[in-house]
Amino acid sequence: MRPLEWAEIVAVGSELLTPSRIDTNSLTITSRLNAAGIRVRAKAVVGDRAADLAQVFAGALRRADLVVLTGGLGPTDDDVTREVVAQVLGRTLHEDASIVEGLRARFARRGLPMPDANRRQALVPVGATVLPNANGTAPGLWIEHGDQLVVLLPGPPRELVPMFDTHVQPRLEAMSGGVRLYSRIVRVFGRGESHVEEAIRPHLSSWASASPPIEVTILAARGAVDLYLNVAAASEADAAAVLDRAADEAVASLGDDVYSRSEQGIEEIVGTLLRDRGWRIAAAESCTGGLLMGRLTDVPGSSAYVHSGVVCYSNEAKSALVGVDPALIDAHGAVSEPVATAMADGIRQRTGAEVGIGITGIAGPGGGSPQKPVGTVCYSVRTPDGAVTRTRWSTGGRELVRAIAVHTALDMVRRMMTGRPVP
């Protein structure tokens, strides 16, 4: 069998093609495969039609060293995975008597006779190895097909996960020769995907030719961009030698827009800065409706630096709760830099927190104007070291505008506390 370098995952079940059910098994399987040094090149979700599954499975076999199928191993007529896999691989099915007896015993322990339909769960392609299922009736299958591998797993996670960890993962790791995937992440805010790619482009050829070679993935999420650097190596030390150097080069090229070199989010980064400085933070939020304080308090131990937050959505609340002068709102509008500044100053003065944030904006979908379109957000951050006020614009709908606003405000705090300029 050739080395298992690339895998594809096929999730089977018509219910997964509806809004009410989501395929989460592929995420679990991907993490396990990566730990064994196997990259996932594609995932597919297919319904219970045999012809459709046959087409998807055959395509995966043409591309991958390993194909993992989940679901469709039940006892009913729409559970077609075994039959389709056997057909595509050109293998006949036979009934495994030991599986039948195990199923009968399982039903007997519950005081029930085994329905005859469950016998189809004992059908095994010739040459396949049966993977026991301690938590359900559907056994898994391990099929070595020439220099490729096919693994069939039950769909319920409570059955799939222990089966994979007990019967599949050890076999894969033994075949990998100790190789596994290692990665570094560089998290960026203030640039789009294309700008990140442009900044690191001078390094791409040297990263690709490194030993071991580095694979680059750029992912955008809610205004931020995550740069993943991945290698397959026999040891963590071998991987670190190339990944740390590449991460250093990426950070040097991306500059102050890098806010993290780990899985830590902006809220954790800011929290650490506040804790280290012994500062507390308070926020007056309008368009974000408390999301900023929610993000900060999602972090365990945040009570050490989070003071309080006020949602002052209406103009009256801005005046009553944080002392914004109504005349200021009349003169500049609620969404304006002067009002954001007054909100930050007001919350800071009233709480005694070292860091005060004011956010006011138009999240949409209505409320915009030619002068202040939907997506306009004004920010102000006040600290003992200084003050910064900015106006930014974003698009993508109400939820995204508010999420980006929270990240923008926290990134302003990060930059100010680390002596970096706020663009």
Buried (B, 14 or more C-beta within 10 A) or exposed (E): EEEBBBBBBBBBBBEBEEEEEEBEBBEBBBEBBBBBBBBBBBBBBBBBEBEBBBBBBBBBBEEBBBBBBBBBBBBEEEBBBBBBBBBBBEBEBEEBEEBBEBBBEBBEEEEEEBEEEBBBBBBBBEEBEBBEBEBBBBBBBBBEBEEBBBBBBBBBBEBBBBBBEEBBBEBBBEBBEEBBBBBBBBBBBBBEBEBBBEBBEEBEEEBEEBEBEBBBEBEBEBBBBBBBBBBBBBEEEBBBBBBEBBBEBBBEBBEBBBBBBEEBBBBBBBBBBBBEBEBBBBBBBBBBBBBBBBBBBEBEEBEEBBBBBBBBBEBEBBBEBBBBBEEBBEEBBBBBBBBBBBBBBBBBBBBEBBBBBBBBBBBBEEBBEEEBEBBBBBBBBBBEEEBBBBBBBBEEBBEBBBBBBBBBBBBBBBBBBEEBEBE
